[in-house]
Amino acid sequence: MRISIVTLFPALYEPFLRTSLIERAVAAGHVSFSVENLFSYTAAKERIDSPTFGHGAGMLIKPEIIEKAIAKKESEWGPAFKIFFSPQGKKLDQGLLTTLSKKFLKDGKGAGIVQANGSDQIAANDSHSPAEDDAKRHAVQHIMLLPARYEGMDARVEQEYADLLVSIGDYVLMGGDLPAMVFIEGLLRLIPGVVGKAESVEEESFSGPFVDYPEFTAPIEWKGHTVPKVIRSGNHKEIARWRRDQAAQNTVVHHFSWLREHVIKKEDKELAARFIPPHYAILMHDQVMLEGGREGTSSVTSLDIHDIARSARTYGLKKYFIVTPLLDQQKIIRKLLEFWHTSVGIDYNPQRHIALQLVVLVSSLDEALAAIESEQGKQPVMMATSAKSYDSEKSLGYHDQEAVWCLQRPVVVIFGTARGLAQSVIDRCDFLLGPVEGFSDFNHLSVRSAAAIIFDRWLGINPRD
Ligand SMILES: C[S@@+](CC[C@H](N)C(=O)[O-])C[C@H]1O[C@@H](n2cnc3c(N)ncnc32)[C@H](O)[C@@H]1O
């Protein structure tokens, strides 16, 4: 593999390319580098940068300097796959690195990116027709990295040349050289032979839906911490099981955003589900706000019973409590549940029966909380929902699962009816989930719609690919 780097600071790459695995990869012929100094493309006393048009004090590298650098290197090493670096680029992750490494290995065969023993020559005997020879001459023959400095590149340069614009994260560095080095390390690890064992790169964090499992070395006892017995047992099956469970638990609690974007296989979903704390829903028809600002009770709606039950079942909730102290309202709910919990309902629509089995009628919030505690042996973490946003230490966003799940307690999501939950309920809750909003000024969802959206935002799978 051949990589050219076009930079204002070539000195940064000297120790980097001469250290450890990268030095060895070069020596073994897996990769060859060329580092070009952008200053060598300026005329005597010519500035390399110039001010941006419009307001603002920023400077940009002049486009024609980049143009000259690219032309020179491509005349020597052939057409390049050009990668620019910018915080606005495509986020670098293991998936992108894997895709690129496969692409470069495939495209590189006979076209020049991948050269045995670092040779710069295109193998002449690989193609058979003039058309193939021509295609090969124009095929990408090396990777060119173009880290910027100052305010970045003139937008037209990226437009004209960039095959890929890469960001290494949502923060701004002083220049693209560290991102280029991050890219080089990430990519080279995936080139066969660069890192010792193939399994070392295949089983690591972010190669699949789960992060890596914890690892230990000697001594067995260190500062009062002991290497888990199972790891020392020699029982390969048990060790594999322990590692898989640790990886899944760690991913669920600390990297749920990654997991929900990358879990695809049924067995991985089932494994992850074992480590999501048990969730419950409560729909309050008591202690809710009424018109005129009073606290009181509200009437049940059969649609809310059905639809929230179906959503709760979809997102793996354990139970869905409906709270009403009003006897006539309880009668209506009981009648409906009797139908769906017995043979008539089961035969009529078995799927609906499965969903409505989650529904439990109770007279008060305390009764629901006590039922959860008796089922789980721990008090649930209470999360209130509201259409209003509160400026409170208890406020949570929909990426904050870790803050709740690391408490290792069951979780209950509490929904209000009428004008929303009364302050007396909100005050009791441990957390307050933010309102569900779109890019409009209308904020009047039905509770069943809000519940479905909240379950999805908090617990849903949302694959990237
Ligand atoms: C000061 S930054 C320019 C930031 C740019 N004005 C913006 O806000 O998007 C200068 C250069 O550093 C590099 N850089 C800084 N942060 C980066 C990141 N997170 N990922 C990739 N490159 C980055 C890019 O090459 C960028 O053009």
The ligand as a Tripos MOL2 file, in Angstrom:
@<TRIPOS>MOLECULE
LIG
   27    29     1     0     0
SMALL
NO_CHARGES

@<TRIPOS>ATOM
      1 C1         -8.9270   24.9470   12.7780 C.3       1 LIG1
      2 S1         -9.4350   23.6240   11.7940 S.3       1 LIG1
      3 C2        -10.6670   24.3910   10.7880 C.3       1 LIG1
      4 C3        -12.0310   24.2090   11.3260 C.3       1 LIG1
      5 C4        -13.1240   24.7170   10.3880 C.3       1 LIG1
      6 N1        -13.1150   26.1320   10.2920 N.3       1 LIG1
      7 C5        -14.4920   24.2600   10.9390 C.2       1 LIG1
      8 O1        -14.9930   24.8560   11.8940 O.co2     1 LIG1
      9 O2        -15.0220   23.2420   10.4230 O.co2     1 LIG1
     10 C6         -8.0980   23.4160   10.6750 C.3       1 LIG1
     11 C7         -7.9730   22.0490   10.0540 C.3       1 LIG1
     12 O3         -7.7170   21.0860   11.0640 O.3       1 LIG1
     13 C8         -8.2220   19.8120   10.6600 C.3       1 LIG1
     14 N2         -9.1730   19.3440   11.6900 N.ar      1 LIG1
     15 C9         -9.5010   19.9910   12.8280 C.ar      1 LIG1
     16 N3        -10.3690   19.2730   13.5540 N.ar      1 LIG1
     17 C10       -10.5990   18.1280   12.8710 C.ar      1 LIG1
     18 C11       -11.4090   16.9810   13.0880 C.ar      1 LIG1
     19 N4        -12.1970   16.8580   14.1620 N.pl3     1 LIG1
     20 N5        -11.4000   15.9840   12.1660 N.ar      1 LIG1
     21 C12       -10.6440   16.0990   11.0260 C.ar      1 LIG1
     22 N6         -9.8640   17.1630   10.7680 N.ar      1 LIG1
     23 C13        -9.8320   18.1630   11.6680 C.ar      1 LIG1
     24 C14        -8.8650   20.0200    9.3130 C.3       1 LIG1
     25 O4         -7.9220   19.6690    8.3160 O.3       1 LIG1
     26 C15        -9.1630   21.5030    9.3200 C.3       1 LIG1
     27 O5         -9.3000   22.0180    8.0310 O.3       1 LIG1
@<TRIPOS>BOND
     1     1     2 1
     2     2     3 1
     3     2    10 1
     4     3     4 1
     5     4     5 1
     6     5     6 1
     7     5     7 1
     8     7     8 2
     9     7     9 1
    10    10    11 1
    11    11    12 1
    12    11    26 1
    13    12    13 1
    14    13    14 1
    15    13    24 1
    16    14    15 ar
    17    14    23 ar
    18    15    16 ar
    19    16    17 ar
    20    17    18 ar
    21    17    23 ar
    22    18    19 1
    23    18    20 ar
    24    20    21 ar
    25    21    22 ar
    26    22    23 ar
    27    24    25 1
    28    24    26 1
    29    26    27 1
@<TRIPOS>SUBSTRUCTURE
     1 LIG1         1 GROUP 0 **** ****
